[in-house]
Amino acid sequence: MALSISLVVLLLIIVFMLVNKAGLKAGHAIICVLLGFYLASSSVAPTIDDLTTNVADMIGDVDL
């Protein structure tokens, strides 16, 4: 659960920065949010969840 909330906050910050700094229009950001919403309820959602979990685990296993 902590991973998903952290990822949501990170993605929210990225979208906010893209809207303010990179010229992303609010309409485009809304369409991206809607795409994410519909992807979450599709049959692809478990695959995306597994992918993000595996990437987070790989990042967590990196020793600096």
C-alpha positions as CSV (number, residue, x, y, z in Angstrom):
1,M,0.0,0.0,0.0
2,A,2.8,2.4,0.8
3,L,4.3,1.8,-2.6
4,S,1.1,2.7,-4.4
5,I,0.6,5.9,-2.4
6,S,4.2,7.0,-3.0
7,L,3.9,6.3,-6.7
8,V,0.7,8.2,-6.9
9,V,2.3,11.2,-5.2
10,L,5.3,11.0,-7.4
11,L,3.2,10.8,-10.6
12,L,1.0,13.7,-9.3
13,I,4.1,15.8,-8.8
14,I,5.4,14.9,-12.3
15,V,2.1,15.8,-13.9
16,F,2.0,19.1,-11.9
17,M,5.5,20.0,-13.1
18,L,4.6,19.1,-16.7
19,V,1.6,21.4,-16.6
20,N,3.5,24.3,-15.1
21,K,7.0,24.0,-16.7
22,A,6.7,22.0,-19.9
23,G,3.6,23.5,-21.3
24,L,1.3,20.4,-20.9
25,K,-2.2,21.6,-21.2
26,A,-4.7,20.9,-18.5
27,G,-6.9,19.0,-21.0
28,H,-4.0,16.7,-21.9
29,A,-3.4,16.0,-18.2
30,I,-7.1,15.2,-17.7
31,I,-7.0,12.8,-20.7
32,C,-3.9,11.1,-19.1
33,V,-5.7,10.7,-15.8
34,L,-8.7,9.2,-17.5
35,L,-6.5,6.8,-19.4
36,G,-4.9,5.7,-16.2
37,F,-8.4,5.3,-14.6
38,Y,-9.6,3.1,-17.4
39,L,-6.4,1.1,-17.6
40,A,-6.8,0.4,-13.9
41,S,-10.2,-1.2,-14.5
42,S,-9.1,-3.1,-17.6
43,S,-7.6,-6.6,-17.9
44,V,-4.2,-5.1,-18.3
45,A,-4.1,-3.8,-14.7
46,P,-2.6,-6.9,-13.1
47,T,0.2,-6.9,-15.6
48,I,1.0,-3.2,-15.0
49,D,0.8,-3.8,-11.3
50,D,3.3,-6.7,-11.5
51,L,5.6,-4.7,-13.7
52,T,5.7,-1.7,-11.4
53,T,6.1,-4.0,-8.4
54,N,9.0,-5.8,-10.0
55,V,10.7,-2.5,-11.0
56,A,10.3,-1.2,-7.5
57,D,11.8,-4.4,-6.1
58,M,14.8,-4.1,-8.5
59,I,15.4,-0.5,-7.5
60,G,15.1,-1.5,-3.8
61,D,17.7,-4.2,-4.3
62,V,20.3,-1.9,-5.7
63,D,23.2,-1.3,-3.4
64,L,24.8,2.1,-3.7
